[in-house]
Amino acid sequence: MHELSIITNLFELLEEKAVEQKANKIVHVKLQVGLLSGAVPDLLKTSFDIYKKDTMAAEAVLEIEEVPLKYQCQDCKTEMVKDDYIILCEKCGSTNLKAVAGTDMFLLKMDIEI
């Protein structure tokens, strides 16, 4: 379960930024997680809840915005959202697709109390 190592790294960043802002605690964290980011949202939430104990984020809520997989056909330039792993352009049938969204994970927001 590499989600715990992701959360460990996330907490290093969160606590660093919270200290910079002279925060007393972290109350809310929002992540954007792509379908093919390699992380499972439910496991991220579980790991977050385990890791947050005895930290500045002990009472924090983790919100996850899931991002679907979006491709662009490199032949006809059509963009499409896919919820399966059939890598074919819906317009021209090409297999020359490039992922343009849904492969990353981002920290979107952190709410703190000062």
Buried (B, 14 or more C-beta within 10 A) or exposed (E): EEBBEBBEEBBEEBBEBBEEEEBEBBBBBBBBBBBBBEBBBEBBBBBBEEBBEEBBBEEBBBBBEEBEBBBBBEBEEBBBEBEEEEEBBBEEEBEBBEBEBBBEBEEEEBBBEE
